[in-house]
């Protein structure tokens, strides 16, 4: 059974097995669970991959960790990526909510963190518009999904993500979500240099479709903030098809499409 603890143990094992890997603390969750990044490589180009902003999308955490294992194995055979990139993976942005959904303490409808805040609506990218949209949809208080929080970055998880992103100065980010087999690559009027080509490459290798996020579902997200703040390529991959939480039996099929997109993101920089 997947858990936040065995995921962190898996990251620690990779850091022990590969001299070019390390685990860094980036903060703690609302309930005190560790937030961490697995770093692989020492190149000048910093790249950030993250997963599991939403509790019922927890399958994205082992998806990202599986890729990091594959990436470590590839780098051990050919150090070219190590010398070019420092790849940082934050596999579990919402450990409290994910643990609740996995153990059954909360239903599969629970997306929020331990305070009932949708972390991917808590970033300072037109947060006021996100609040307006979500309030119009009835999400006016803490709950399973949709609540944007009392203010941008009110939550320790989103605050830690912004601080760490600024510290590492990522050239590109990819956020793993579920579901729909779609690629989101731009935000509002921003069209980061190189982003459209990378998105097209992702589409080609996976069969996912590049689409725009509807305005009523946009704003306040990590990708939104990253693109708005840096005007650099930032992507959301909506992994798999079905209803979240996706069954673990779908893991292998999802991974076969997700891994080539993550390689395409690196190769496109």
Secondary structure, 3 states (H helix, E strand, C coil): CCCHHHHHHHHHHHHHHCCCEEEEEEEECCCCCEEEEEEECCCCEEEEEEECCCHHHCHHHHHHHHHHHHHHHHHHHCCHHHHHEEEEEECCCCHHHHHHHHHCCCCCCCCCCCCCCCHHHCCCCCHHHHHHHHHHCCCCCCCCCCCCCCCCCCCHHHHHHHHHHHHHCCCEEEEEEECCCEEECCECCECCCCHHHHHHHHHHHHCCEEECCCHHHCCCCHHHHHHHHHCCCEEEEEECCCCCCCCHHHHHHHHHHHHHHHHHHHHHC
